[in-house]
Amino acid sequence: MWTAKKLVKAYLDFFREKGHAIIPSASLIPEHDPTVLFTAAGMHPLVPYLLGQPHPEGKRLANNQKCIRTGDIDEVGDASHLTFFFMLGNWSLGDYFKKEAIEWSYEFLTSKKWLGLDKNKISVTCFKGDKDVSKDEESAKIWESIGIPKELIYFLPKKDNWWGPAGKTGPCGPDTEMFYDTGKKKCGRDCKPGCNCGKYFEIWNDVFMQYNKTVAGKFEKLTQRNVDTGMGVERTVAMLQGKGNVYETEMFTLIMKKINEVAKEPNEKSTRIVADHLRAVVFVLADEKGIVPSNVEQGYILRRLIRRAVRHGRLLGIEGSFCKKIAKKVVEIYGDEWPELKKNSVHLLKEIEAEEEKFAKVLGLGVKMFEKIFKKQGKISANDAFLLYQSYGFPLEMTVEIAKEKGFEVDKSAFEKEFEKHQSLSRKATAGKFKSGLADNSEITVRMHTATHLLHAALRKVLGKHVQQKGSNITPERLRFDFVNPEKVSKEQLEEVEKIVNAAIKAKIPVEQKEESLEEAKKEGALAFFDAKYAPEKVYVYTIGNISKEVCAGPHVKNTSELGKFKIKKEESVSAGVRRIKAVLE
Ligand code: SER
C-alpha cells in the first residue's frame, strides 16, 4: 500500500537518482521574510536562490517541506483542505527546465517502478497566455510528445495556471498541473481539470519560474530559468489509496479515532477540524522558533487554531479538556520522523493545555453572559453578539449555535459590519501577511538582516554565550530578534549593545561569504543552531570581521558601512527565558 512514508521515500529516491540533493525541511516560521507568517510552500525558503544566489547544495534540490496555509481555514473539513500539510518538491535553480521537469513528472507518476498510475487517467493543464506572457505551447508539446492526447491538455488562465506572489513582487511563472481522473461522473458539461467537484484530483504542479514581478506590476525575465514543483503528500496518498478524503488515510485515522473515543455527539466535520487543527498546532509549537499562543502574528494563528479546536470539541459534546490527549497522539504518530515533536513534547503539551483552559473559562463566562442577556431581552442582537465577542472572546459561530437551539437567529451581516468597523485598522495592518507571499529582498531588509547578525554578536558579548537566536522577523520598518536570556536586559546593557553594533558599522567592515560543510563551519566557531537531523550538508557562513560568524542563507550587505545608525526601540519578554528586541536603522 502507498503509505505517506513510502510515497515520500519514493519521491526523494527518484529525484536523488536524477541528481538532486535532498535538503531538510525548513522551519515553519520563515526567517527574514516580512511578507508571510508561515512557510506556505517548499519554494518559500528558496527565494534568494531562485533569484540567482548560488545554493550551497547545487542546482538540483528536492525535499519534503512542512507547510501551513491559513487562507482556506473555512474549507477545512472537506475532502482535501488542510491548514498544515507536507509538500514534496523538486527544484532546478537555473539548470534543467520544462522538458526534463515534465518528463520526470510523467515518469514518476506512471512508471511501474514508481507510482505506476494508469496513463489513460492523467490529464494536464497549461498556461493559456495573456497580455503579459504568451501561451505555454512549449509545455503542451512536451506533454503531447510523451503520450498525453491533445484533448486531455487544457489551457487555463493566470488564475489557474500561474504560480507566484499574489499582488506582490518576486519570482513567478506559468505552471503545468497534473490531474488524475477518479472515475466519478462529470458534474456538468464544463467539468474539466481544475473543477472542484472531485472528478479530477490535482496531484502535482510544475512551475516554470522565469519571471520576477516588479513593484510596477511588470514581469521581467529572471537571469536564470527555474523549476519549482509541489506535490501535496496527504492528498496524493488519499488518491493512491483510493480514498475519498485525506482523513481516511493513515496520516489521520488514529487521530480521528482518538477524537471519536471522547466525542459524545459524533459529527464528521468537527472531528476533521479538530484533527487538522491540533496536528497543525503540534507542529507549530514543536518548531524550534518557540512560537506560543498570543494575540499577534504566528502566536495569534496558533491561538485561533487551538480555540477553534476546543469549540468544535464542544460541538462534539466533549465537556472537559481533551486537546492534550489528541496532541499526544499526534506526537506519537509523527514523532519518529519529526524528532522536534518528541524533543519538545513537554513544552507543547503544556502550552496546549494552558490555552485550552484559558479558553474554556472564556467559553464558560460567555455562555453565562449570553443567558443573562437572553433572559432580559429574549434575544441576542448583532450588537450583543459583538460585545460577547469583544469582551469575552466568545466566537460568533458559538453565539449563532446557541441562539439556534433557543429558536432565534443572530443577524450575521450586522455583526460583521460591527466587527469590520472595529477591526478595520488592525486588520489592515496584518492583512497582507495572511496571503501566501514571497520574500521582499529589498535593500532595507537586507541591511536589517546584516544588522541582526551584529546585534546577535553584541548580545553574546554583553550578556554571555548563553544568548542564542530563537527567532527573527524583518519588515522594512524594523527588525525583531528573539533570543534566550533568563532575565530582562538592563538599560545599560542595551546601550552597550547599541554601542558595539554602531562601532562595527563605523569601522566599515566587509561582510564575507564562504561555503563549507556544517562541521567545518562549527569548527571555525560559526554560530549555527540546527537540529542535527536536519542539518544540510553544505552551508554558507557569513563573517563580519572578528565580530560575527554565522551560518545563514543570506542575503547580506557587502560592507557594514551600508547600514546607517542602529537603534534599539524596545526590549520585552516573549515567553519564559526568551526576550525580544525591536530595533531600527536610521
Ligand atoms: N510553489 C508551487 C505550489 O505551491 C509549486 O511547488 O504549488
Boltz pocket constraint, residues with backbone or C-beta under 6 A from the ligand:
constraints:
  - pocket:
      binder: B
      contacts: [[A, 40], [A, 41], [A, 42], [A, 43], [A, 88], [A, 89], [A, 163], [A, 205], [A, 206], [A, 207], [A, 228], [A, 229], [A, 230], [A, 231]]
      max_distance: 6.0
